Amino acid sequence: MNFNARTGFAAGMLLIAALAFGTSAWGDDDWAVPRRKDPFPSGESYLALLLPYSIPGIGSGVGFVFYETNHWFPHRAYVVALTGDVQGTFTSIEQIPLIKKRLLVDLFAANLGTVQFRNYTFRGMGTDGNRYTLLEYDRYNYYAPQLTLTEPNRRFDVYFQPSQSETRLTRVRDSSGHVISDFTDPPGIFARQYRAGLRLDLTDEYYDPRKGTRFVVEYNDSPRQSSIQPDFYTLDYRLSGYVPIGKRSTLALHSFQSDAIVRQTGETRAAALAQIDNLGCQPGDATCQASQTALINNDMAAHKNGTSTTLGGDTYLRGYPANRFQGAHTLYVSAELRINLTEEATPFDYFFFRDVRTGFQIAPFYEAGSVSETPGTLGDRWKDDGGVGIRLITASGSVYRADFAVGSEGFVPTLTVFYPW
């Protein structure tokens, strides 16, 4: 980050921190949309399910999900245990108050013994969704604690999250699942990242906004672990607007931009990358050689330009698999009509699922996005999708979300908790 960017970001952090600790004296309703509900919900809830999963680009199997909020002390927590193509656990406990309504801590860990990810052959928008390899790991460990400085109405959040990951690549397959390369003694790959952000929330509710605006600026630092890798950071900007429609429905609008800024390039020489990305191809094995060439080309672009926040998955371009579109710069826009069919306060207890239902929602949506290697070409090519979401809104602050999206490459369902934005 250059001097001006560092200075501006640091000044913004200090300003938001000062506002966060001083805003309660301003009279909240005098300058922002009044809150409909307490941004620190205290309702207790839980959900326990055994269900099959199928995640495009990841795999399928059976998972056990346990999610609960506010039992014994204020927090929200979940455990996801997976078997099948993915084996391991995701564990998170969030919103633990170190200082009541002022300082919060989140803890997240992923510990997987077997997992595979799609590695798309080319970066950019004009790529074939069927051209990818499957990278198979026998170790994927990821840890990410987070501290959030806030204030009683959660108008301002300042957060910081260091994270580290350790992976070990053992096998490369083609898109049909056939083994291209098998590593007998693979090395572990270690990485660290640092994330810091400012969040300004001028909406009527923190978890289920129906009126107002929200702005987030986020800095993600990816320092190099060796001279082979690039040393870069990304700056992400998110702007959301919520326009009331009728008495209880909302038109939600969202725009997002992410830019990678490289401090030092990584290894970009084709001959050197051929040694690093050596898949052990046998002479005449065209499939393996094509995969190795694609891997080299991807690494060359990533090491030169860095990688911004990707498109695809459960947040941005929901009609495409996770990490489908990659580049150094990202742009995304979306509109979602959240039609609230009910507005209530109905407790329910189905043995495996307990909470207080406050609303049921249908949400048709449309979204479009673009990635590029240079800022000047961002927006030249776009991909879009559309679909509909079904959401259960609860008093615990949880939004149980099922989205069904269709893009140019097919149909993608999503089942998760909380709004995409």
C-alpha positions, 0 to 999 in steps of 0.5 A, spaced: 500 500 500 502 506 498 503 512 503 497 516 501 493 509 501 496 507 508 495 514 511 487 514 508 486 508 511 489 509 518 485 516 518 479 512 516 480 507 522 481 512 527 475 516 525 470 510 525 473 508 532 472 515 535 465 515 532 464 508 534 465 510 542 462 517 541 456 516 537 451 514 543 451 521 545 449 524 538 442 521 539 441 515 534 435 517 531 437 524 529 442 522 524 440 515 521 434 511 520 431 509 527 433 501 528 426 497 528 430 491 533 436 491 537 442 489 533 444 485 539 438 479 539 438 475 545 433 470 543 436 462 544 435 458 538 438 451 535 438 447 529 440 440 528 440 436 521 443 430 518 442 432 510 446 430 503 450 436 500 452 437 493 457 443 492 459 445 485 466 444 484 467 441 491 463 435 491 458 431 495 456 427 501 453 427 507 453 432 513 451 434 520 449 441 521 449 444 528 447 451 529 445 455 536 445 462 538 445 465 545 445 459 550 448 460 556 451 467 554 451 471 548 454 468 541 452 464 535 456 458 533 455 452 529 459 446 527 459 442 520 461 435 520 462 432 513 463 425 510 464 423 502 468 427 497 469 432 503 471 429 510 472 434 516 469 439 520 468 447 520 467 450 527 465 457 528 463 461 535 461 468 533 459 475 537 462 473 543 462 480 547 469 481 551 466 488 552 458 488 552 456 492 546 463 494 544 468 489 543 466 482 540 470 476 538 469 471 533 473 464 532 473 460 526 476 454 524 476 449 518 480 442 519 479 438 513 482 431 511 480 430 504 477 436 500 478 437 492 477 444 489 476 446 481 482 450 478 479 453 472 483 453 466 483 460 465 482 467 468 477 472 466 470 472 463 471 469 456 472 462 459 469 455 458 466 452 465 467 445 463 475 446 462 478 445 469 482 440 473 480 438 480 486 439 485 485 434 491 488 435 498 489 431 504 490 436 509 486 443 509 487 447 516 484 454 516 484 458 522 481 466 523 480 469 529 476 476 528 476 482 533 470 487 532 470 494 535 462 497 535 457 501 539 451 499 542 447 501 535 452 497 531 452 504 526 459 503 526 464 497 526 471 496 525 474 489 525 481 486 524 482 478 522 489 475 521 488 468 518 493 462 516 492 456 512 496 450 511 494 445 505 498 439 502 496 437 494 496 430 493 493 429 486 490 432 480 484 430 476 481 432 470 474 434 469 472 427 469 475 425 475 481 421 472 488 422 475 493 426 471 498 427 477 499 423 483 504 426 488 507 421 493 511 426 497 507 432 497 510 438 501 505 442 505 503 450 503 503 455 508 500 462 508 498 468 512 493 473 510 490 480 514 483 483 513 481 489 516 475 493 515 470 499 516 463 498 516 458 504 516 450 501 517 445 507 516 439 501 516 433 500 520 436 493 522 442 490 522 440 483 520 434 484 516 434 491 513 428 494 510 430 501 509 437 505 509 444 504 506 450 500 508 457 501 506 463 497 507 471 498 505 475 492 506 483 491 506 486 484 505 493 483 505 496 477 502 504 477 504 508 473 500 511 467 503 517 466 498 520 469 492 515 465 488 509 468 490 506 475 489 506 480 495 499 484 494 493 486 497 486 488 495 481 493 497 474 491 496 468 496 496 461 494 498 455 499 497 448 496 499 441 500 499 434 498 501 428 501 499 421 500 502 416 497 497 409 497 500 408 496 508 413 490 509 417 488 502 424 491 500 428 492 494 435 491 496 440 493 491 448 492 492 454 494 488 461 491 489 468 492 487 475 489 488 482 491 486 488 487 487 495 492 488 501 488 487 507 490 491 512 485 488 511 480 483 512 473 484 515 468 479 513 469 472 518 466 468 515 460 464 521 455 464 521 456 472 514 455 473 514 449 469 519 446 474 514 449 480 508 446 477 511 440 474 505 435 474 510 429 472 507 428 465 509 422 461 511 423 454 505 424 449 500 425 455 496 431 451 491 431 457 496 432 462 501 437 458 495 441 457 493 441 464 500 443 466 500 449 461 494 452 464 496 451 471 503 455 468 499 461 465 494 462 471 500 462 476 503 467 471 497 472 471 496 471 478 504 472 480 504 478 476 497 482 477 495 479 484 487 476 485 481 480 487 475 477 490 472 472 485 465 471 483 461 465 483 458 461 490 453 463 495 454 471 495 456 474 488 454 470 482 450 465 485 448 461 478 456 459 478 460 455 482 465 458 487 471 461 484 468 461 477 471 467 475 478 470 477 482 476 475 486 482 478 479 486 478 472 485 480 465 488 479 459 486 481 451 489 481 445 486 484 438 487 485 433 483 489 426 484 491 425 481 498 417 480 499 415 479 506 409 474 506 408 474 513 410 479 519 409 475 526 413 473 532 411 465 532 415 461 537 416 454 534 420 447 537 420 441 532 425 438 536 431 439 531 429 446 530 427 451 535 427 459 534 421 464 533 419 466 526 418 473 525 417 473 517 417 468 511 420 471 505 420 470 497 426 474 493 427 474 486 434 476 484 438 478 478 445 479 478 451 481 474 459 481 474 465 482 471 473 480 472 479 483 468 487 483 469 487 491 468 482 496 470 481 499 463 478 493 461 473 491 467 466 491 465 468 489 458 465 482 459 459 480 463 456 474 466 449 474 469 444 470 472 437 470 476 433 466 480 429 466 487 430 465 494 426 463 500 428 465 507 426 464 514 427 470 518 427 469 526 428 473 532 435 470 534 438 474 528 438 468 523 436 468 516 435 461 513 436 462 506 435 457 500 437 460 493 436 457 486 440 461 481 440 459 473 446 462 469 449 460 462 452 454 465 446 451 469 442 451 475 446 452 482 442 451 489 445 454 495 443 453 502 446 457 508 444 462 513 444 470 513 443 474 507 448 474 501 449 482 503 
